[in-house]
Amino acid sequence: MLSRTADNLFWASRYVERADFIARLLDAALRLSALPTSYGGAGTGWESAIACSGSAALFYERYGDASEAAVRYFLAFSPENPSSIRSCLEIARANARAVRTALTTEMWEAINDAWNQLDRFGRGEHMGREEYGEFLEWVKGVALAFDGSARRTMLRNDAYWFLRLGGAIERADDTARILDVKYHVLLPESERVGGGLDYFQWTTILREVSALTAYRWVYRDSVKPWLVADLLILNRQMPRSLASCYDTMVRNLDMLGDAYGRRGPSQRLARNVLARLTGSKIEGVFQSGLHEYITDFLSDNAKLGQTLAEQYLV
């Protein structure tokens, strides 16, 4: 496979995953902003959405204040934000179009139809909260359609493996950012850990990553911060956990290595990160500092993306 083709597949998957993540962030912000001001809900959800998106510097340079209207537009529709939902779908579609013959008909229709339908939402300025929530559900459905059609219709070859790698590396980054923002930013100083607001925020995060039911199945306990972190960091059964994402990456990188007759630095780095995750206990993670642990992980994840690009995509 040409490195250019692999690059297009990798980034098409990453940007679809990112659009889904931004939609989930905004959905969580809607839930948090519905809390009464006296309960700590005012402003917190929208500020945390910006912090978690990775676009805070660009946003505050343009808007200065994280108002609901500004955040909703910037993260969903702004063409100036390369990580807005609109930008993500546009870039994903451009990458998919460049390798149209490497995709199945179902995959191309999922992303192309989404792009064609996006204009009917306009700039979102006239949407009420209910209509905006319906738009976010539509975005999640686009991601499900693209990912589901890939799983159900693609040959298991290098095209599929690069697509899966892009989705997994983006998902790992997204999950880590969600946890870091909740633990390090979201809870106001006046609120105690384990209090009502803290419980609601952790529950919202579980909903955000479609893990609330999974949490109840695995732990059969009330929502506790260290158990949520355990599920989203170390539990390989949870598809959005860091360990599960790296398990996916190691398997797909190994298949690429076998197919091309050579393994390299990306295989070694992915295995090292997975071994570190496998060897971790959540008690040790909290003792050493969750923020520090996630910061190190994000650095390693970014390094893997760069290493993978140098090995296969450039």
Beta strands, then each sheet from edge to edge (+ up, - down):
end
